[in-house]
Amino acid sequence: VFALIAVVGILSMLLVVAASVAYLMLPRG
């Protein structure tokens, strides 16, 4: 159970980081 929670937590953090990077790389104008 703890392993599953750890995996979900890591995937969630990666998703948030990826979304943040994609948002920051968007051209503003």
GROMACS elastic network, one bead per residue, 0.5 to 0.9 nm:
[ bonds ]
;  ai    aj funct       b0    kb
    1     4     6  0.51643   500
    1     5     6  0.63279   500
    1     6     6  0.86555   500
    2     5     6  0.50573   500
    2     6     6  0.60901   500
    2     7     6  0.86219   500
    3     7     6  0.61616   500
    3     8     6  0.86019   500
    4     7     6  0.51337   500
    4     8     6  0.61699   500
    4     9     6  0.85264   500
    5     8     6  0.51275   500
    5     9     6  0.60387   500
    5    10     6  0.85940   500
    6     9     6  0.50786   500
    6    10     6  0.61611   500
    6    11     6  0.86090   500
    7    10     6  0.51639   500
    7    11     6  0.61475   500
    7    12     6  0.85248   500
    8    11     6  0.51317   500
    8    12     6  0.60573   500
    8    13     6  0.86535   500
    9    12     6  0.50623   500
    9    13     6  0.62472   500
    9    14     6  0.86356   500
   10    13     6  0.51645   500
   10    14     6  0.61659   500
   10    15     6  0.85645   500
   11    14     6  0.50520   500
   11    15     6  0.60655   500
   11    16     6  0.86111   500
   12    15     6  0.50580   500
   12    16     6  0.62168   500
   12    17     6  0.86208   500
   13    16     6  0.50936   500
   13    17     6  0.61078   500
   13    18     6  0.85102   500
   14    17     6  0.50695   500
   14    18     6  0.59985   500
   14    19     6  0.84947   500
   15    18     6  0.51032   500
   15    19     6  0.60881   500
   15    20     6  0.85409   500
   16    19     6  0.51302   500
   16    20     6  0.61152   500
   16    21     6  0.86401   500
   17    20     6  0.50670   500
   17    21     6  0.61532   500
   17    22     6  0.85447   500
   18    21     6  0.51812   500
   18    22     6  0.60846   500
   18    23     6  0.85181   500
   19    22     6  0.51033   500
   19    23     6  0.60506   500
   19    24     6  0.85708   500
   20    23     6  0.50890   500
   20    24     6  0.61199   500
   20    25     6  0.85854   500
   21    24     6  0.50932   500
   21    25     6  0.61114   500
   21    26     6  0.87070   500
   22    25     6  0.51448   500
   22    26     6  0.63654   500
   23    26     6  0.53051   500
   23    27     6  0.88199   500
   24    27     6  0.81154   500
   25    28     6  0.88959   500
